[in-house]
């Protein structure tokens, strides 16, 4: 059963931003959260250069952030799943650096940024939690850049699968060595800095080695130890 992030339109129980807060403080946070909104597959939550109005929390479904390089190539800069906050790239005068797009039918909670920062001055611990979550996303982005520059295609994919598996275990009660990838192969390739054909070859190689088994977008991780070794 998936982790409940927001029980209702204004209930923060389980929200990562509310961790460590008292019940009263969570109520204060819940009061600034806009009602949840459904987004259809490929619908944009915000666009590049939009001025920041809110940060967002994924309730159900999944989100990708994407941009275009200077030479016109599309790149995926991140994936976000239930429990993840996104939209921090909009902080600053330049506006959002990426488009945020629903990968599938997705439910998102909107948290007005000005109200959130104002609340940080009166709710002890909220600012620390906000900075910690922002730092985690920056660290994740930096790690992705290092991965693309210094790892082989096989290591990149294995690292992606191990990180994704750990995130899924954290946010669900299902501890099986199985991952379902809501994103398509092109999006994974663009995130890892690979061409789709290379990604297909690497997937086939892992299948032939007995490391994974493929069922369309559902992957069984048959040999976790080897997968982690290849990811290092």
C-alpha atoms as one frame of an Amber mdcrd trajectory, in Angstrom:
protein
   0.000   0.000   0.000   1.528   3.393  -0.998   2.537   5.798   1.732  -0.126
   8.412   2.373   1.499  11.799   1.864  -1.514  14.092   2.185  -4.652  12.518
   3.635  -6.963  15.239   2.361  -6.743  18.639   0.766  -5.335  20.128   3.980
  -3.679  17.350   5.973   0.111  17.122   6.156   0.474  13.830   8.007   3.324
  11.962   6.376   4.524  14.914   4.269   8.335  15.017   4.168   8.254  18.766
   4.728   6.313  18.223   7.972   8.725  15.683   9.481   9.703  16.648  13.016
   6.899  19.182  13.426   4.306  19.078  16.189   0.648  18.493  15.372  -0.056
  22.206  15.814   2.805  23.136  13.477   1.579  20.638  10.892  -1.831  22.256
  11.043  -0.209  25.623  10.362   1.565  24.146   7.347  -1.590  22.464   6.088
  -3.427  25.800   6.093  -1.216  27.225   3.323  -1.429  24.185   1.041  -3.673
  24.648  -1.967  -6.137  21.900  -2.812  -4.683  18.902  -4.613  -4.803  18.958
  -8.399  -4.854  16.158 -10.951  -2.622  16.415 -14.011  -3.056  14.239 -17.072
  -0.164  12.457 -18.784   2.116  14.993 -20.558   0.365  17.969 -18.922   2.760
  20.643 -17.657   2.711  21.832 -14.059   4.913  24.824 -14.915   7.036  26.054
 -17.813  10.616  27.201 -18.239  11.061  30.868 -17.208   7.746  31.019 -15.316
   8.241  33.041 -12.160   8.084  30.881  -9.070   4.736  30.926  -7.309   4.795
  27.559  -5.590   6.736  24.432  -4.857   4.974  21.124  -5.328   4.653  17.755
  -3.656   3.835  14.575  -5.564   0.905  12.788  -3.960   0.383  10.078  -6.560
   1.975   9.369  -9.930   5.262  10.774 -11.197   6.804  13.947 -12.632   9.791
  14.652 -14.852  11.628  17.934 -15.300  13.063  18.592 -18.729  14.853  21.296
 -20.667  16.480  21.947 -24.025  20.258  22.245 -24.397  21.888  25.134 -26.249
  22.238  22.924 -29.331  18.560  21.977 -29.255  18.694  18.534 -27.633  15.995
  17.610 -25.066  17.317  16.480 -21.690  15.556  15.129 -18.619  16.954  16.673
 -15.443  15.035  14.744 -12.779  12.256  12.347 -11.841   9.913  12.864  -8.881
   7.712  10.296  -7.177   5.203  10.209  -4.283   6.685  12.093  -1.321   9.080
  14.185  -3.437   9.066  17.989  -3.494   9.933  19.781  -6.724  10.021  23.319
  -8.101  13.061  24.594  -6.189  14.811  25.391  -9.486  12.506  28.399  -9.777
  14.066  30.187  -6.804  15.788  33.314  -8.082  15.111  36.017 -10.645  15.436
  33.757 -13.683  12.303  31.702 -12.978  12.013  27.940 -13.394  14.919  26.379
 -15.257  12.893  23.421 -16.551   9.435  22.356 -17.596   7.709  20.064 -15.086
   5.627  17.420 -16.863   3.353  14.666 -15.602   4.694  11.276 -16.749   1.353
   9.638 -16.019  -1.929  10.713 -14.440  -0.600  12.445 -11.349  -1.895  14.099
  -8.192   0.095  17.083  -6.909  -0.186  19.374  -3.870   0.716  23.020  -4.457
   2.492  24.952  -1.683   2.692  28.732  -2.316   6.351  29.651  -1.950   5.911
  33.096  -0.368   3.566  31.702   2.265   5.978  28.830   2.907   8.978  31.106
   3.438   6.918  33.386   5.689   5.823  30.385   7.745   9.465  29.332   8.139
  10.055  32.406  10.317   7.409  31.352  12.849   7.483  27.539  12.766  10.615
  26.179  14.405  12.235  23.404  12.413  10.388  24.067   9.150  13.187  26.118
   7.624  15.729  23.432   8.514  13.568  20.756   6.896  13.058  22.895   3.787
  16.794  23.543   3.410  17.550  19.867   3.950  15.155  18.818   1.175  16.564
  21.480  -1.149  20.084  20.268  -0.370  19.134  16.687  -1.155  17.835  17.709
  -4.579  20.986  19.739  -5.318  23.112  16.794  -4.238  21.092  14.455  -6.427
  21.566  16.776  -9.418  25.332  17.021  -8.829  25.542  13.242  -8.505  23.765
  12.831 -11.837  26.283  15.138 -13.529  29.220  13.194 -12.082  27.600   9.926
 -13.121  27.191  11.029 -16.739  30.780  12.194 -17.047  32.608   9.351 -15.321
  30.588   6.136 -15.657  30.102   3.632 -18.437  26.626   3.220 -19.922  26.140
  -0.018 -17.980  27.192   1.555 -14.689  24.906   4.549 -15.264  21.861   2.338
 -15.802  22.686   0.087 -12.839  23.176   3.107 -10.574  19.861   4.526 -11.767
  18.063   1.232 -11.033  19.568   0.862  -7.550  18.698   4.449  -6.565  15.191
   4.115  -7.991  14.677   0.805  -6.172  15.767   2.330  -2.857  13.404   5.274
  -3.341  10.498   2.968  -4.098  11.192   0.872  -1.006  11.247   4.028   1.109
   7.870   5.237  -0.110   5.961   1.929  -0.301   5.454  -1.156   1.813   6.493
  -3.406  -1.081  10.036  -4.607  -0.393  10.218  -6.974  -3.394  13.147  -6.702
  -5.791  10.840  -5.380  -8.497  10.628  -1.893  -9.990   8.002  -0.432 -12.279
   9.317   2.348 -14.506   6.534   4.821 -15.361   8.837   6.797 -17.644   9.590
   5.642 -21.181  12.947   4.505 -22.485  13.670   7.812 -24.231  13.257   9.730
 -20.959  15.601   7.367 -19.111  18.160   7.687 -21.906  17.936  11.487 -21.838
  18.383  11.495 -18.064  21.431   9.208 -18.224  23.026  11.011 -21.166  22.674
   8.001 -23.480  21.036   7.418 -26.836  18.002   5.093 -26.753  19.793   2.451
 -28.821  22.629   2.276 -26.289  20.149   1.980 -23.447  18.390  -0.910 -25.224
  21.692  -2.735 -25.700  22.626  -2.312 -22.038  19.224  -3.570 -20.883  19.589
  -6.642 -23.114  23.081  -7.249 -21.732  21.804  -7.171 -18.154  19.033  -9.599
 -19.095  21.536 -11.964 -20.709  23.735 -11.804 -17.596  20.761 -12.810 -15.443
  20.864  -9.539 -13.488  17.339  -8.428 -14.430  14.226  -9.776 -16.111  12.089
  -7.470 -18.256   8.312  -7.413 -18.509   7.807  -4.248 -20.570   8.246  -1.458
 -17.961   8.343  -3.870 -15.034  11.837  -5.037 -14.074  12.675  -7.883 -11.723
  16.051  -7.409 -10.046  17.241 -11.017 -10.039  20.789 -10.433  -8.804  20.857
  -7.414  -6.491  24.496  -7.923  -5.452  25.733  -7.891  -9.035  23.543  -4.888
  -9.850  25.155  -2.915  -7.000  28.635  -4.037  -8.067  28.035  -2.849 -11.620
  26.680   0.437 -10.282  29.850   1.236  -8.345
